[in-house]
């Protein structure tokens, strides 16, 4: 799944997002690009929902585009 994100200011923002998402049960991998303003998340749909992943990004203070 690919999610567009607003509010990232630097590379450490993308590293922060990846670290938090990869701690979520069911997320296999997160690759966030500050330059592109998006993240690509590989996850197990049986263990975690897309909504939960989006909520985790919002909790970090970023805006998720629909």
Residue pairs with C-beta under 8 A, 6 or more apart in sequence:
1 40
1 41
1 43
1 50
1 53
2 38
2 39
2 40
2 41
3 38
3 39
3 41
3 53
3 54
3 57
3 64
3 65
4 37
4 38
4 64
4 65
5 17
5 32
5 37
5 38
5 39
5 57
5 62
5 63
5 64
5 65
6 37
6 62
6 63
6 64
6 65
7 13
7 61
7 62
7 63
8 14
8 17
8 32
8 34
8 37
8 62
9 34
10 34
11 34
13 32
13 34
13 62
14 32
14 33
14 34
14 39
15 32
16 60
17 30
17 32
17 39
17 57
17 60
17 62
18 30
18 31
18 32
18 39
20 56
20 57
20 60
21 27
21 30
21 32
21 39
21 41
21 53
21 56
21 57
22 29
22 30
24 48
24 52
24 53
24 56
25 47
25 48
26 43
26 44
26 46
26 47
26 48
27 41
27 42
27 43
27 44
27 48
27 53
28 42
28 43
28 44
29 41
29 42
30 39
30 40
30 41
30 42
31 39
31 40
31 41
32 38
32 39
32 40
33 39
39 57
41 53
43 50
43 53
54 64
57 64
58 64
